[in-house]
Amino acid sequence: MKPIHILLILLLGSFLSCQKPTDAVNPDGPSPGQPDTSTGTPTEVGQPIGTPTTKTIGKSGGTISTPDGKLTLIFPVGALAKETPITVQPIQNKAINGIGIGYQFGPDTLTLNQPITFVYHYNENELVGTTPDALGLAGQDDRHIWTVKQSAVVDKTNRTITSKAKRLDRWAALITYYQLTPVQDTVYLGQVRELTLNRCTDKEPWGNTDIKDVNVELYNRPAEIRNVRDVLLNGNSYSHPEQAKSKDGKVGFTYDSKTLKVVYTAPSDKVPATNPVIVTVQLEGPNNAQLLLSSTIKVVGESNLVINGHSYDNVTPSGGFINGHLMVTATGVDSTGKSGSISLFLNSLSIGAHPFSNDLELLEGTSISVLNGAGKGDELEGSSIYSTCLIPKTESGAIQVVKVERSNGTAKVILQLSGRVVTKHSYNAETCTVNEHKTMSVSGRLTVVARE
């Protein structure tokens, strides 16, 4: 099979080592321009997606850009020996620590006589949880291992990432040297969330003001404690005395021989006034450069609802038992005063997931109905149960019984729910063909106390 030249464009933020420039992580490592002999981590190859763009470029050079203007390849004079149709094909991005889509280049027999330049125009939302300060261009070889061959230069003003390629590897990508995950998350009051900091090289081929040779293989491993300079919660260091009484929760870290984890503990009594909270890891790079990676964590109370993507945090549930079946109603109010509500029927309190059922006898099955008061226009109502030609059907979803505590004739029940409800459904009465079927999503967690 002929080689396929691929450029995967990955936007990556980077953590830098907390050591000073004179404290090399591996002083015996290869010098710039020499291959790194460490063992890299192979990844699968991305599959083509979208429509390719083609343009013919010859000896005099030229450029080719994607229709959205995000990627531009610049061929200098003499880079190509003859008129050549250049193709750019979007593909899945499979590189280590990759963000965004990738690009495949053709033809697969392309030979470069001069280095070409690529320029990627990034958006801020592509760098959520990362930083543009330290990016690298990696190529993937026949072993499917990635190597950073040349550094990249970032222009924050124009939001561009620029690097060069002396030859096109079969696959290539922009990568982040460190990654904090998850970037976004949700926790309940008193819940503990662990964040993982991974690295893909023990070298420091970043922080450059010009493009130079680096040549280091990439792997996927946990970061070490020496990589971290500080951990912050909403801008305050974990070691600051105010952390002991913070109403935003607490932050710290754990470390063993294999893994470093940043740990956030949500407050147990009240949702923070600043919500979501921001957990940040700070690293120090060459020339005392400070780089930050952050994770945004939203704290919710014991009961909350998200209806059609709209959050209701101040939720008040109530419930009761009818013939042994649990019925719960809950109403929440958002920050603008608009309300959303839900009613659910659950025919069993056994621990585990109870899928929505299509039993029209409500108390015999599991179902929900929803009112979204914050929807655009009129209030939007929906139900998990609907019918076509008198045949009962149900949308996908389930109510999960997480925990049941019984005491003195009452039951404290913790439920989690996720699924979709039907807001509009119509069909041809003669053929039973569905004419219209619209739904909205619903999810949440409810803690209800009911007398049995």
Sequence and secondary structure as in RCSB ss.txt:
>XXXX:A:sequence
MKPIHILLILLLGSFLSCQKPTDAVNPDGPSPGQPDTSTGTPTEVGQPIGTPTTKTIGKSGGTISTPDGKLTLIF
PVGALAKETPITVQPIQNKAINGIGIGYQFGPDTLTLNQPITFVYHYNENELVGTTPDALGLAGQDDRHIWTVKQ
SAVVDKTNRTITSKAKRLDRWAALITYYQLTPVQDTVYLGQVRELTLNRCTDKEPWGNTDIKDVNVELYNRPAEI
RNVRDVLLNGNSYSHPEQAKSKDGKVGFTYDSKTLKVVYTAPSDKVPATNPVIVTVQLEGPNNAQLLLSSTIKVV
GESNLVINGHSYDNVTPSGGFINGHLMVTATGVDSTGKSGSISLFLNSLSIGAHPFSNDLELLEGTSISVLNGAG
KGDELEGSSIYSTCLIPKTESGAIQVVKVERSNGTAKVILQLSGRVVTKHSYNAETCTVNEHKTMSVSGRLTVVA
RE
>XXXX:A:secstr
    EEEB         SS TTS S TTS  TTS   S         B S  EEEEE TT EEEE TTSSEEEEE
 TTSSSS EEEEEEEE   STT  S EEEEE TT   SS EEEEEE  GGGGTTS TTS EEEEE TTS EEEEE
E EEETTTTEEEEEESS  SEEEEE SEEEE SEEEEETT EEEEEEEES SS     SS  EEEEE   EE  G
GG SEEEETTEETTSGGGGG TT EEEEEE SS EEEEEE  SSS  SS SEEEEEEEE GGG EEEEEEEEEEE
 SSEEEETTEEE EEEEEEEEETTEEEEEEEEE TTS EEEEEEEES   SEEEE    SSGGGS EEEEEETTS
SSS EEEESEEEETTEEEE SEEEEEEEEEEETTEEEEEEEEEEEEEEEEEE TTT  EEEEEEEEEEEEEEEEE
E 
